[in-house]
């Protein structure tokens, strides 16, 4: 695969984005018209999931630019997920958008990717013209991990440097939650203050989500400075929102937002 430095920002294909510390980020992208769409995957997921591929298919059919990539420690990128942090993943996303896209972009973030999308939009405000969160989970390291830990788990995290959590998706493969993830997450919390983004934001949230409470979408909307925020609640939707009807809904939301952004340009 080609190094990113050898490929123009608008070119199609697969590649590797070299990072300054020797790590590398795998990506796939399509050339096309703007605003482009950038998909940011969730925690312990990757760029090969159904949401990313559904959006890529739509972008290919409509001639729209598209980018998906694996954050550090995920998928085909280098590193171990246990060595990643919110700050590092936000740096990855910022670098990917800056170096692999051109012009205005719509960020689409799933779960952790929703947090990373918000952080990326704050860093690259002039270029981000819209944002879509799917079960977006800002502040999950504090609100859904640390706050849910028992006193024994907190002691274990502090003294041993990690805690082991049950993985509901793969029971035989438990998650190791490192202390660095919790501590670094505190440097990037968003829901304790205003989120100074003014672009249109669309939030899709399942009400049967066992991982991210559905009222998180309401908290995000209340925190955003933008007045153009819409929430779609899916009564029977789970955390992944990857059924055929969920994917069709996501593509429809992104398509409508892209049309709105183009009409306002």
HELIX and SHEET records of a PDB file:
HELIX    1   1 UNK A    4  UNK A    6  5                                   3    
HELIX    2   2 UNK A   50  UNK A   62  1                                  13    
HELIX    3   3 UNK A   81  UNK A   83  5                                   3    
HELIX    4   4 UNK A   86  UNK A  100  1                                  15    
HELIX    5   5 UNK A  112  UNK A  123  1                                  12    
HELIX    6   6 UNK A  125  UNK A  127  5                                   3    
HELIX    7   7 UNK A  140  UNK A  140  1                                   1    
HELIX    8   8 UNK A  141  UNK A  145  3                                   5    
HELIX    9   9 UNK A  146  UNK A  148  5                                   3    
HELIX   10  10 UNK A  151  UNK A  160  1                                  10    
HELIX   11  11 UNK A  179  UNK A  185  1                                   7    
HELIX   12  12 UNK A  215  UNK A  223  1                                   9    
HELIX   13  13 UNK A  244  UNK A  264  1                                  21    
SHEET    1   A 9 UNK A   2  UNK A   3  0                                        
SHEET    2   A 9 UNK A  13  UNK A  18  1                                        
SHEET    3   A 9 UNK A  24  UNK A  30 -1                                        
SHEET    4   A 9 UNK A  64  UNK A  69 -1                                        
SHEET    5   A 9 UNK A  33  UNK A  40  1                                        
SHEET    6   A 9 UNK A 105  UNK A 110  1                                        
SHEET    7   A 9 UNK A 128  UNK A 134  1                                        
SHEET    8   A 9 UNK A 200  UNK A 206  1                                        
SHEET    9   A 9 UNK A 229  UNK A 234  1                                        
SHEET    1   B 2 UNK A 162  UNK A 165  0                                        
SHEET    2   B 2 UNK A 175  UNK A 178 -1                                        
END                                                                             
